Amino acid sequence: MNDVFEYVELNRNKYIQWLQDICRQPSVAAQNRGMTKTAGMVESLIQQLGGKAAQVQTSGYPVVYGEFQNNKKSTLSFYNHYDVQPEDPIELWDSPPFAAEIKDGRIIARGVADNKGNLIARLAAIDAYMAVKGELPLNIKFIIEGEEEIGSLHLREFVDANRELVQADGCIWEFGYKDADGSLQASFGVKGMCYVELVCRGANTDMHSSNAAIIENPAWRLIWALNTLKTPDERIQIKGFYDQVASLTEKDLEVLNNMDYDEESTLKKFGLDSFVLELSGLPLKEKLIYQPTCTVCGFKSGYIAEGKKTVLPSEARVKIDFRLVPNQDPHTIYELLRKHLDEHGFSDMEMIPHTMTYPARTPLDGPLARSVIKTAKEIYGSEPTIKPMSPATGPMYILCQRIGIPSVSVGVGHFASNNHAPNENIFVEDFIQGIKHIAAIMDEFSKQT
């Protein structure tokens, strides 16, 4: 593969320009901003490389589907997304969020790490491999959706209507990062999610706060409801919540023991002195990877602007997410939450479901896993950090495990890429290495299948 790697180096400026071009095009799904143009750019780039591409319509934004068919026996797919998060707060960016400027060896742009850098690295790998070898070693498919940042609302619709298009022997998932020590992460699954909004209502209008003597405050009721969900020891109190959590195997514990996690750098990055419950070592890693969560994402009620306003609010809202592990079902968790609230005197509290995503895992001993691990060591010079499951969430189950496709996540981000935050960035050299890694994975996976 040295000839392919040399080609990547000789054409690095071209590939960097591809990335800057697409990062300079906003594509904010939450605001319907730039989506049509970006989908067209992605479709056009695949076609320029000699692949077939089309925008497959859904009830939401289209999925850009691309393929490079070579009549090979095995097929590798890539899942990515062309939408990005809103860039707010803009004032905290060191350079314009859609300028894609290069500073101190980093490309800074909204979406460069999540997920346009990975998308372009994969297309660049195909370009380099074909330029040097003449043809790809296997069939390639791209599934590039436009709604990942708003919950992949219509991905299942696309998959169910296009089973033949998405079928593959393995899938390289959208994200990937390096640890603080520079070692590559390879993730073999994602947590699921049950994301719910709770609404508590009181009087039909806000009131003077003196009425709190005789009128119930919905903000307090919501706080009391939240207090029933989790205790200070991090134990979730919903009956039946843990019933389906898969037990850890000896192999799971072995992988956790071998998984590097830089506690000191992580705490330093976020300005913290310790993790929850003063955890460290194996218990910390087990909680991060294999234990479910219950998190308050946002609370809204009454007056919180500058100065004072003595008010008794008429409504209180909270958004909470439960990160789920195998074999938890988000729909079951939703029903258990409803039952829990009813039994604790909050049957009047409204529940609004927002995201229901299943957890997903891929075995570590399959052809795709072996290909990723073997080539990572060759490209990066060290063993990758194996994450049996990412603590983050994505629609992996819908596209992959549900229909029997193993999937692995590797990519071009790093420990401080600032996804979803100001100054999102990747290192230029990580981008170039990522191109080489994808090219090597394609070559190795074709030999394993």
C-alpha positions in Angstrom: 0.0 0.0 0.0 3.0 2.3 0.1 2.3 3.5 -3.5 -1.3 4.5 -2.4 0.1 6.3 0.6 2.6 8.2 -1.5 -0.2 9.2 -3.8 -2.2 10.6 -0.8 0.8 12.7 0.2 1.3 14.0 -3.3 -2.4 15.0 -3.5 -2.9 16.2 0.1 -3.6 19.8 -1.0 -6.4 18.6 -3.3 -8.0 16.5 -0.6 -7.7 19.4 1.9 -9.4 21.7 -0.6 -12.2 19.2 -1.0 -12.8 19.3 2.7 -12.6 23.1 2.9 -15.0 23.5 0.1 -17.7 21.3 1.7 -17.1 22.8 5.2 -17.6 26.3 3.7 -21.1 25.3 2.7 -23.5 25.4 5.7 -25.8 22.5 6.1 -27.8 22.9 9.3 -30.6 20.5 9.3 -32.3 22.0 12.4 -32.7 25.3 10.5 -33.1 23.9 6.9 -30.1 25.9 5.9 -28.0 24.9 2.9 -29.2 21.3 2.9 -30.2 21.1 -0.8 -26.9 22.6 -2.0 -24.8 20.4 0.3 -26.6 17.2 -0.8 -25.9 18.2 -4.4 -22.2 18.8 -3.6 -21.8 15.3 -2.1 -23.7 13.6 -5.0 -21.5 15.5 -7.5 -18.3 14.5 -5.8 -19.1 10.8 -5.9 -20.0 11.1 -9.5 -16.7 12.9 -10.3 -14.8 10.0 -8.8 -16.5 7.6 -11.2 -19.2 6.3 -8.8 -23.0 6.2 -9.3 -24.9 8.6 -7.0 -28.4 9.7 -6.4 -30.5 11.6 -3.9 -33.0 9.1 -2.5 -36.0 11.0 -1.3 -37.5 10.4 2.2 -40.2 12.2 4.2 -37.4 14.5 5.3 -34.1 15.4 3.8 -32.8 13.1 1.1 -30.2 10.4 1.6 -27.3 10.6 -0.8 -26.6 7.1 -2.0 -23.4 6.3 -3.8 -21.8 3.1 -5.1 -18.7 1.9 -6.7 -19.6 -1.6 -8.1 -16.7 -3.8 -9.3 -18.4 -7.2 -9.3 -16.3 -8.2 -6.4 -17.4 -10.8 -3.9 -17.5 -8.5 -0.9 -19.0 -5.1 -0.2 -18.0 -2.4 2.3 -20.3 0.4 3.1 -19.7 3.8 4.7 -22.3 5.6 6.8 -21.9 9.4 7.0 -24.1 12.5 7.3 -23.9 15.8 5.5 -25.8 17.8 8.1 -24.1 19.7 10.9 -25.0 21.3 14.2 -25.9 25.0 14.4 -22.9 27.2 14.9 -24.2 29.1 17.9 -22.8 30.8 20.0 -20.9 32.4 17.1 -19.1 35.0 19.3 -17.1 32.2 20.9 -15.5 31.1 17.7 -11.9 32.2 17.0 -12.6 32.3 13.2 -15.8 32.2 11.2 -17.5 28.8 11.7 -17.9 28.2 7.9 -14.6 29.7 6.8 -12.6 26.4 7.2 -9.5 28.3 8.0 -6.3 26.4 8.9 -4.5 27.6 12.0 -1.7 25.9 13.9 -2.1 22.7 11.8 -5.9 22.5 12.4 -8.8 23.0 10.1 -11.5 24.9 12.1 -15.1 24.7 10.9 -18.5 23.6 12.0 -18.9 20.0 10.8 -15.2 19.3 10.1 -15.0 16.6 12.7 -18.7 15.8 12.8 -18.9 14.6 10.0 -17.5 16.1 6.9 -13.9 15.3 7.6 -14.6 11.6 7.8 -16.8 11.7 4.7 -14.1 13.4 2.6 -11.4 11.2 3.9 -13.3 8.1 2.7 -13.9 9.6 -0.7 -10.3 10.6 -0.9 -9.2 7.1 -0.1 -11.3 5.8 -3.0 -9.8 8.4 -5.3 -6.2 7.5 -4.3 -6.7 3.7 -4.4 -8.3 3.8 -7.9 -5.7 6.2 -9.2 -2.8 3.9 -8.2 -4.4 0.4 -8.4 -6.8 1.0 -11.3 -9.8 -0.4 -9.5 -11.1 -0.9 -6.0 -10.6 -4.3 -4.2 -14.2 -4.6 -3.3 -17.6 -3.0 -3.9 -18.2 0.2 -2.0 -21.5 1.8 -0.9 -22.1 5.2 0.7 -25.2 6.0 2.8 -25.0 9.7 3.6 -28.0 11.1 5.4 -29.0 14.6 6.1 -30.7 14.2 9.5 -28.2 12.7 11.9 -28.0 15.9 13.9 -31.8 16.0 14.4 -32.2 12.4 15.3 -32.0 10.5 12.0 -35.8 10.9 11.8 -36.3 9.1 8.5 -33.3 6.8 8.2 -35.4 3.7 9.1 -37.8 4.7 6.4 -34.9 4.8 3.9 -33.5 1.4 5.1 -36.8 -0.4 5.1 -37.5 0.8 1.5 -34.0 0.1 0.2 -32.8 -3.1 1.8 -30.9 -4.2 -1.3 -29.1 -0.8 -1.5 -27.8 -0.9 2.1 -26.9 -4.5 2.3 -23.1 -5.0 2.8 -20.6 -7.3 4.5 -19.4 -4.6 6.8 -19.9 -0.9 7.5 -17.5 1.8 8.6 -19.5 4.1 10.8 -19.5 7.9 10.7 -17.3 9.0 13.7 -13.8 8.4 15.1 -11.2 10.1 17.2 -7.8 9.9 18.8 -7.3 9.8 22.5 -5.4 12.5 24.5 -2.3 10.4 24.1 -2.6 10.3 20.3 -3.7 6.7 20.0 -6.6 5.9 17.6 -9.9 4.9 19.0 -11.8 2.0 17.4 -15.4 1.7 18.6 -17.5 -1.4 18.0 -21.0 -0.1 19.0 -23.0 2.7 20.4 -25.3 3.2 23.3 -29.0 3.6 22.7 -31.2 6.5 23.8 -34.6 7.3 25.1 -34.9 11.2 25.0 -38.0 12.6 26.6 -39.5 16.0 27.5 -41.5 16.3 30.7 -44.1 19.1 31.0 -45.7 20.1 34.2 -48.5 22.8 34.2 -50.1 24.7 36.9 -52.4 27.8 36.7 -53.4 29.0 33.3 -51.2 32.1 33.6 -48.0 33.2 35.4 -48.7 34.9 38.7 -47.2 37.2 41.3 -45.0 35.0 43.4 -46.9 35.9 46.6 -49.5 33.4 45.4 -47.1 30.6 46.1 -48.6 30.5 49.5 -51.7 28.9 48.1 -51.0 28.0 44.4 -48.8 25.0 43.5 -45.6 25.8 41.6 -45.1 23.5 38.6 -41.4 24.1 38.8 -41.3 22.6 42.2 -43.4 19.7 41.1 -41.1 19.0 38.2 -38.1 19.1 40.6 -39.8 16.7 42.9 -40.5 14.3 40.0 -36.9 14.4 38.9 -35.8 13.7 42.4 -37.6 10.3 42.2 -35.6 9.2 39.1 -32.1 9.0 40.4 -30.3 9.0 43.7 -27.0 10.6 44.5 -25.2 7.3 44.1 -26.1 7.4 40.4 -28.6 4.6 40.7 -31.7 5.0 38.5 -34.9 4.3 40.6 -37.4 3.4 37.9 -38.7 -0.1 38.5 -37.5 -2.6 35.9 -35.0 -0.2 34.4 -32.0 -2.5 34.8 -33.9 -5.8 34.1 -32.7 -6.2 30.5 -29.1 -4.9 30.9 -26.8 -7.5 29.5 -24.3 -9.1 31.9 -20.7 -8.5 31.3 -18.7 -11.5 30.0 -15.1 -12.3 30.8 -14.2 -11.0 27.3 -16.0 -7.7 28.1 -14.0 -7.2 31.3 -10.7 -8.2 29.5 -11.4 -5.5 26.8 -12.2 -2.9 29.5 -9.0 -3.8 31.4 -7.0 -3.3 28.2 -8.8 -0.1 27.2 -6.7 3.0 27.8 -8.6 6.0 29.3 -6.5 9.1 30.2 -8.3 10.2 33.3 -5.9 13.0 34.1 -6.1 14.6 30.7 -9.9 14.3 30.6 -10.4 16.0 33.9 -7.9 18.7 33.0 -9.7 19.4 29.7 -13.0 20.0 31.5 -11.6 21.8 34.5 -12.7 19.1 37.0 -11.1 17.5 40.0 -12.8 14.1 39.9 -15.4 12.0 38.1 -18.8 11.1 39.6 -18.6 9.1 42.8 -14.8 9.6 42.8 -14.6 6.7 40.3 -11.3 5.7 38.6 -9.8 2.7 36.9 -11.9 -0.2 35.9 -15.1 0.9 37.7 -14.9 4.3 35.8 -14.5 2.6 32.4 -17.3 0.1 33.2 -19.7 3.0 34.0 -18.7 4.9 30.9 -19.1 2.0 28.5 -21.5 -0.5 29.9 -23.8 1.3 32.3 -27.0 3.3 31.3 -27.5 6.9 32.3 -30.2 9.3 33.2 -29.3 13.0 32.5 -31.1 16.3 32.7 -30.3 18.0 29.4 -32.2 21.3 30.1 -34.7 22.9 32.4 -37.0 25.8 31.6 -39.4 27.6 33.8 -40.2 31.1 35.0 -37.9 34.1 34.8 -34.1 33.7 34.5 -33.1 36.9 32.7 -31.1 39.7 34.3 -32.5 41.4 37.4 -35.5 40.1 39.3 -39.1 39.3 38.5 -41.1 37.8 41.4 -43.2 35.3 39.4 -44.9 32.0 40.0 -44.6 30.2 36.7 -47.5 28.5 35.1 -45.4 25.9 33.4 -42.1 24.0 33.8 -40.3 21.8 31.2 -37.3 19.5 31.4 -35.6 17.4 28.7 -33.9 14.3 29.9 -32.1 11.5 28.1 -31.4 7.9 29.1 -28.4 6.4 27.4 -29.1 2.7 27.1 -26.9 -0.4 26.8 -27.5 -3.9 25.4 -30.2 -5.3 25.7 -32.4 -2.3 26.7 -35.3 -1.2 24.6 -36.0 2.5 24.4 -39.7 2.0 24.0 -39.8 -0.2 27.1 -37.9 2.4 29.1 -40.4 5.1 27.9 -43.3 3.0 29.3 -41.5 2.3 32.5 -40.9 6.0 33.0 -44.6 6.7 32.4 -45.5 4.1 35.0 -43.0 5.4 37.5 -44.4 9.0 37.3 -47.9 7.7 37.7 -47.0 5.7 40.7 -45.3 8.7 42.3 -48.3 11.0 42.0 -47.3 12.7 38.7 -49.9 11.1 36.4 -50.9 14.6 35.1 -47.3 15.3 33.9 -47.1 15.2 30.1 -44.4 13.1 28.4 -43.2 14.0 24.9 -40.9 11.4 23.2 -38.2 12.9 21.0 -35.7 10.1 20.3 -35.9 6.3 20.6 -32.7 4.7 19.5 -31.6 1.1 20.2 -28.0 0.2 21.4 -25.8 -1.6 19.0 -22.7 -3.8 19.3 -20.3 -5.6 16.9 -18.2 -8.6 17.8 -14.5 -7.9 18.1 -13.4 -11.1 16.3 -15.1 -10.7 12.9 -13.4 -9.8 9.6 -14.2 -6.1 9.7 -12.9 -5.8 13.3 -9.7 -7.6 12.5 -9.2 -5.5 9.4 -9.6 -2.2 11.3 -7.3 -3.2 14.2 -4.6 -4.7 12.0 -4.4 -1.7 9.7 -4.6 0.8 12.5 -1.4 -0.5 14.0 0.3 -0.3 10.5 -0.9 3.3 9.8 -0.5 4.8 13.3 2.4 2.8 14.6 0.6 1.5 17.8 -2.4 -0.6 18.8 -5.7 1.3 18.7 -7.7 1.9 21.8 -10.5 -0.7 21.6 -13.9 0.7 22.7 -16.4 -2.2 22.8 -19.1 0.4 22.7 -19.1 4.2 22.4 -20.8 6.1 25.2 -22.4 8.2 22.5 -25.5 7.3 20.5 -26.3 7.0 16.8 -28.7 5.1 14.4 -26.2 2.2 14.0 -28.7 -0.5 14.9 -31.2 0.7 12.3 -28.7 0.5 9.4 -26.5 -2.3 10.6 -27.1 -4.8 13.4 -30.8 -5.0 12.7 -30.1 -6.4 9.3 -27.0 -8.3 10.1 -24.2 -5.9 9.1 -21.2 -5.5 11.5 -20.0 -2.0 11.9 -16.9 -0.3 13.3 -16.2 3.4 14.0 -12.9 5.0 13.1 -12.2 8.5 11.9 -10.2 11.7 11.7 -11.2 13.6 14.9 -9.2 14.0 18.1 -9.6 14.3 21.8 -10.4 18.1 21.6 -12.2 18.3 18.3 -15.0 20.3 20.0 -17.9 18.6 18.3 -21.2 20.5 18.7 -19.2 23.4 20.3 -17.3 26.5 19.1 -14.0 26.0 17.3 -14.8 22.5 16.0 -11.6 21.3 14.5 -9.4 18.4 13.2 -5.6 18.3 12.7 -4.6 18.3 9.0 -2.2 15.4 9.6 -5.0 13.3 11.3 -7.1 13.9 8.1 -4.3 12.7 5.9 -3.6 9.7 8.1 -7.4 8.9 8.1 -7.3 8.8 4.3 -4.5 6.2 4.4 -6.3 4.2 7.0 -9.5 3.9 5.0 -7.5 2.8 1.9 -5.7 0.2 4.0 -9.0 -1.1 5.5 -10.5 -1.5 2.1 -7.5 -3.5 0.9 -7.4 -5.7 4.1 -11.1 -6.3 4.3 -11.2 -7.5 0.7 -8.7 -10.2 1.8 -10.6 -11.2 4.9 -14.0 -11.7 3.1 
